[in-house]
Structures are given as structure tokens and as C-alpha cells.
Amino acid sequence: FRIAEGPDIETDWYNFTALNFPEGHPAREMHDTFFLQPGPDGNRKVLRTHTSPVQIRAMKKSNEKPAASYLTPAIDPPIRIIAPGRTYRHDSDQTHTPMFHQVEGLVIDRDIHMGHLKGVLEAFARAFFEVDSVKMRFRPSYFPFTEPSAEVDIGCRRSGDEIRIGEGDDWLEILGCGMVHPRVLRHVGLDPDEWQGFAWGMGIDRVAMLKYGMP
């Protein structure tokens, strides 16, 4: 995997349209997104609501000749990137902050399937939480940019405010994932009959709190 980065200020196309968010989707509304003042063309840029636009930029650069050059170098498929960064949402309460951090992963290759995704996430969970084994379960979910989509739970044991990963019979949700939607591949010029892929994303702040036992 390579590290990929992108701008905090994004266009509507990179943040929503290319990721298969339909017009009128609630995430486009003011109560979720920080919009900037309209530019000379009348369009308003946004503070990115997730790091997923970095995935779009990486996939587009794989088709651009010469390649565009923001922070991410040109990457030809197969693509394997990790995209960490700041994200922004119009949300603030005891468990949410308007600026937080995410990390996402993307793999694009031929003949990719959910088994590959499961293997990568299991390896990540074992390494991150520093345990020899971890139970995982995939629950069907919905995200506009993946199909099928799932939320991932890991096995844990709860004792008061303490959560121990890799032991016990309880479950804790840690991330969302899925197979990259064919429409997303078409938006970036990749043929979904030739290329497939998977993606996942999680809140860095939250998994760090879990790792270090912060309630």
C-alpha cells in the first residue's frame, strides 16, 4: 500500500457526485456539510466530509496522461492506497466534533472479491490492536459508493469502561467497507467489467481511543 493525500477543500464532484451520492442526498445538505462561499462560476466548494475524494483522485490519475500532480503521484492499476486525513462535518455534541480524522483504504485490481477485503481487514485488526487473533463479522449495510456494503464488528470483552479486543463474547462496530460501486469506477474512467476493488474507512480518533482504553 502507498500513502495518498488530497486537499481538505473539495469540489462537489469529488466529494459527492463521483462517489455516487444522488442529487438531494441528505449528506449534501447544510446540516451535514460545511459549504464555502460561491466562486466566480457560482459553484460552492466544501470542506470534505470524508477522505473518499482521495480515492477518486487516485483512480482518476491512473487514467490521466500526463498524470495530474496534487500530493499523490500517478498510480496505474492495480491500485493499493491508504488515505489518512482531516475531515469536517457540521456536527458537534458529547461524542462528535466538527473536525475529526479518518483513514481509508482502496484496492483496485482484476478479480478482486470480498474474501480479499476480509483478509486485509483481519490483518489490520490484529496488527493495530496487537492481538494474535480477532473475531470479525460483516453486517450488510448501505453506502452510496460501495455495493455490496458492510459494517464490520470485532469481538471484544467489556468490563466497566474497559474494552478488551480479541477476547470475550461481545461485539463492537469499528468500520464500514464494501466493493467499489461500478458507477464509481465508470466516473473515473475504469471499466467495471475489467477492474474491481474494495474500500474501507474508519475514524482514527475512535480506534485510537479503543486501542488505549480511553472511554
N, C-alpha and C positions, 0 to 999 in steps of 0.2 A: 504494500500500500504506500502511496505517496500522500503528502500533506498538500491540500489545496485550500486557497483562501479567496475571498471576494469582498466587494465593498459593503459597508453597513447600509448605505443609501442605495436603494434599488428602484428599478422601474416596475410598473405594474406587470409588465410582460414576464420578467424574470421571477418576480415574487409570487404571481398568481397564475396568469394565463398559460405559460409554458408548463406549469405543474398541474394543469387540468382542473383549476378552480373555475367553475362556471360563473358567468355573469350573475350577480345577485347572491352569490355565496355569502353567508354571514361573516366569514373571515375578512371580507373586503370592506366591511362597514367601519365607521368611525369608532365604535365601541371596542374594536379589537386592534385596529391598525393606527399607527401614527403617520398621518399624511403631511407632506411638506406643502408649502405654497405652490400654486401652479407656476410652471415655467413659461417662457415666451410662446411655446406651442400649445399652452393651455393644459398640458398634462401634469399631474402631480406625482412626484416620486414619493416613496415610502421608506421608513426605517424598516429594514427587513424583519419579518415576523418569524423567520426560521432560517437555518443555514442551507436549506434546499436550493436556493438560487445558485449556490456554488456548484451543485451537481449539474444544473443546466449549463452553466458556463463551461465546465469541464467537458461535457458531451458535445457542445457546440464547437469548442476548439478542436475537437478531434476531427471535425469536418472542414475547418477553415484553412485555406491555403492562400497566402501565408497565414499562420495562426495568429489570432489576436493575442495581445500580451497585457493582461492585467497582472495579477500576482501569480497566476497559475501558468506554468509552461504548457506548450502543446502536448496533448496526450492522445495517441492513437489507440483505438480499441485493440485488445482488451483494456478496459479502464478499471483501476482499483485505487480509490482515493478515500482519505479521511478528511472531513471538513469541520474543523472547530471554529467557534467564533461567538461574538456577541449577537444577541437577538433582542427584539423590542416588541412589547405588546401593551396595549392600553389596559393594564390590569394591575391592581395593587390592593392586597389585603394581607392577612397574617401569614399566608403561605405563598404569596405571589409578589413579584417585584417587576416594575416596568422594563428593566433591563436585566437579562439573565444570559446564561451561556448554554450553547448546545454543541454536540458533536454528532456528525452524521457520517455514514459510510455508504459507498456506492461501488458496485461491481458490475461491469458490462462485459459480456463475453458471449461466445456461442455455447448453446446447450446448457445454460445455467438454470438451476431449479431450486426449489425451497430447501432441499437437502443441503445444498451448499451454504445457503443462508443460515440454517440451523447450526451447521458445523462451525462457521465463523463466530456466531454469537456465543456458542458454548465455550469456544477457546478464549474469547474475550472475557466472559464472566469468570472463568477460572483464573485467568491472569490478573484481572483487575481486583477481584476480591481476595486473591491469594489463597484459594482453596483447591484441594485436589479434585473435587468433583462438585457438580452443581446440578440440581434438578431444574428443568425448564419445561414450561408448557406454553403453547401458542394458541391464543383465543382469537377466533375470527373477529375482525373489526373492519372499519372503513376509513380510508384516506383517499383523497381525490387522485393522488399521484401514484398509487400502487394498486395492483389487483392480481391475485388476492392480497388482502392486508391482514395483519395480525398484531395483537398486543402480546408482549412476552412477560410472563411471570417467572420468578425464580423461587426455589424452595428456601425457606428460612424458618428460624425459631424466634418467637417473640418472648421476651422476659422483661416486663415493665416497659421502660423506654428503650431497652436494648433490642436490637435485631441482629441475629447471627445468621450469616449467609452460609449455605452449604450444609445445613443441618436442620432437623425439625420437620414438621408436617404442615406448616403454614405456607402461604404464598404471598409474594409481593410483586406488583407490576413495576417494571423498570424501563420499558422502551416500546416503541412502535416500529413496525417493519413491514416489508412485503416485496412482491415482484414489481418492477418498474412497469407502469401502465403503458400499453402500446401507443397511446396518444402522446404521452410524454416523449417517447422515442421518436415519433414522427415529427414533433415540434422541433427537435434538434437535428433532424436530417438523418436519423438512423432507421434502417428498415427493421421493424419488429419481427419479420419473418427470418431475418439473418441474425439479429442481435437480441439477446435477452439480458436481464440483470435483476439485481435486488438492491434494496436500500434499507437503511435503518437510521433511527435518530433517538437521542436521549438528552435529558437535561444534565449537564455536567455538575452543576451545583448540587442537584439532588443525589446523584450517585456518589458524589464525594462525601456528602453527609451520611449516607448509608454506610460507606466504607469505614468512616472514622467514628461511627456511633453517635452522631450529633442528632438529637431529637428535633 
